[in-house]
Amino acid sequence: ENACLREVIFLDFAMKEWKEAVLDDLTQILSPRYVQNVTCKFCDITTPLLSGESDNIENGEIWQIVENTDIFLTSYLLTETRNKWDQFIVQLVGLAKIGAMFYFAEPMPWQLHRLIRLSAGDNDEKSEHSDIGLDYSPLKKLRFIWVDSSMHYPELQPLDGRIGGPAVLLCIKS
């Protein structure tokens, strides 16, 4: 018997186009056999998850689901938004529960290296797109593992610093 997830929520800036092109067909494959409920919502990670106002119109309902989410899967997200994701990702990690997983699949590893450096407190990595007063400390709670490369192969470990090719990074909030 197949294990069935309670809910999957797809988030995207171009949700209407993405839904028509891919998600409608994917939803038919996933639900109801593998997922009880599939939801599609607009999301803009170049704006804050929490704006300090009671109703951030851009990402209105998303912050409410974060603390109950087990895994966040992203694809090309950090690369496509090029340093404009800081505040959203910091707030996402801050709101996520302990043990939440973040799976980043990127076409190039440069933004993933930046995320790791930010989590270590590297102030040189802060972006001109960031809120100057942004507290990056929630990122310090992330543990990282390169899923696509060299964890058990010392001869491949120099690839972790590579600048080309695809990269997959798993982060777990502790």
C-alpha positions in Angstrom: 0.0 0.0 0.0 1.3 3.5 -0.9 1.9 6.1 1.8 -0.2 9.1 1.1 0.8 12.7 2.0 -1.9 14.8 3.6 -1.1 17.9 1.6 1.3 19.4 -1.1 1.3 23.1 -1.7 2.9 24.4 -4.9 4.1 28.0 -4.8 5.3 30.1 -7.7 5.5 33.7 -8.9 4.0 32.7 -12.3 1.5 30.3 -10.9 -1.1 30.7 -13.6 1.4 29.8 -16.4 3.1 27.1 -14.3 -0.2 25.5 -13.3 -1.4 25.3 -16.9 2.0 24.1 -18.3 2.9 21.5 -15.6 1.0 21.5 -12.4 -2.5 20.5 -13.6 -1.0 17.3 -15.2 1.2 16.7 -12.1 -1.8 17.1 -9.8 -3.7 14.4 -11.7 -0.8 12.0 -11.2 -0.3 12.8 -7.5 -3.9 13.1 -6.3 -5.6 11.2 -4.7 -3.2 8.2 -4.8 -0.1 9.9 -3.3 -1.4 13.2 -2.0 -4.8 13.8 -0.4 -4.9 17.6 -1.2 -2.9 19.6 -3.8 -3.0 23.4 -3.6 -1.4 26.0 -5.9 -0.7 29.5 -4.6 1.1 32.7 -5.8 4.4 33.4 -4.1 7.0 36.1 -4.6 10.2 35.4 -2.7 11.7 38.8 -3.7 9.3 40.3 -1.1 9.2 39.6 2.6 7.3 36.6 3.9 6.3 38.8 6.8 6.1 42.5 6.1 5.6 43.8 9.6 2.1 44.7 8.5 -0.9 42.6 9.4 -1.6 41.7 5.8 1.3 41.4 3.4 -0.7 41.2 0.1 2.2 39.6 -1.8 2.6 36.5 0.4 -0.6 36.8 2.4 -1.4 33.2 3.4 1.9 31.5 3.0 3.4 32.4 6.4 0.5 30.7 8.1 1.4 27.3 6.6 5.2 27.4 7.2 5.3 26.2 10.8 3.4 23.0 10.0 5.5 22.2 6.9 7.9 19.2 7.0 9.8 19.8 3.8 10.3 22.7 1.4 11.4 21.7 -2.1 12.7 24.4 -4.4 14.0 24.3 -8.0 16.1 27.1 -9.6 14.5 29.5 -7.1 17.6 31.1 -5.7 19.3 31.4 -9.0 16.3 32.9 -10.8 15.9 35.6 -8.1 19.6 36.4 -7.8 20.3 37.8 -4.3 16.7 39.1 -4.0 15.7 36.2 -1.7 17.5 37.0 1.5 14.6 38.4 3.6 12.1 35.7 2.4 14.4 32.8 3.1 15.6 34.1 6.5 12.0 34.6 7.6 11.0 31.1 6.1 13.8 29.4 8.1 13.0 31.4 11.2 9.3 30.4 11.1 9.9 26.8 10.1 9.8 24.1 12.8 12.8 22.3 14.1 13.5 19.4 11.9 12.1 21.0 8.8 14.0 20.2 5.7 14.9 22.6 2.8 15.9 20.9 -0.5 17.4 23.3 -3.0 18.0 22.1 -6.6 19.8 24.8 -8.6 21.4 24.9 -12.1 24.6 26.4 -10.7 25.8 26.2 -7.1 26.8 29.9 -6.6 23.6 30.9 -4.7 23.8 27.8 -2.5 27.4 28.7 -1.6 26.1 32.2 -0.7 23.4 30.7 1.5 26.0 28.7 3.4 28.2 31.7 3.8 25.3 33.8 5.1 24.5 31.1 7.6 28.0 31.3 8.9 27.6 35.1 9.4 29.6 36.3 6.4 28.5 39.9 6.2 30.3 40.3 2.9 27.5 38.1 1.3 24.7 40.5 2.2 23.0 41.8 -0.8 22.2 45.3 -1.9 18.6 44.0 -2.3 18.4 43.1 1.4 16.9 45.0 4.2 19.9 46.7 5.9 18.6 45.7 9.3 17.9 42.1 8.4 19.0 39.6 11.1 20.5 36.6 9.3 20.8 34.6 12.6 17.9 32.2 11.8 20.2 30.7 9.0 22.7 29.7 11.7 20.2 26.9 12.7 20.6 25.2 9.3 22.8 22.1 8.9 23.9 21.5 5.3 24.7 18.4 3.1 25.5 18.4 -0.6 23.1 15.7 -1.8 24.6 15.5 -5.3 28.2 15.2 -4.7 31.0 14.0 -2.6 30.0 13.3 1.1 31.6 9.8 1.2 34.2 10.3 -1.6 37.2 12.4 -0.6 38.6 12.4 -4.1 35.4 14.2 -5.2 35.2 16.7 -2.3 36.9 19.5 -4.3 33.7 19.5 -6.4 31.8 21.0 -3.4 33.5 24.3 -4.3 32.8 24.0 -8.0 31.4 27.0 -9.9 29.6 25.1 -12.7 27.1 22.4 -13.1 23.9 21.6 -11.2 23.8 21.4 -7.5 21.5 20.0 -4.9 21.7 21.0 -1.2 19.7 19.6 1.7 19.4 21.8 4.8 17.8 20.7 8.1 16.8 23.2 10.8 18.1 22.2 14.2 
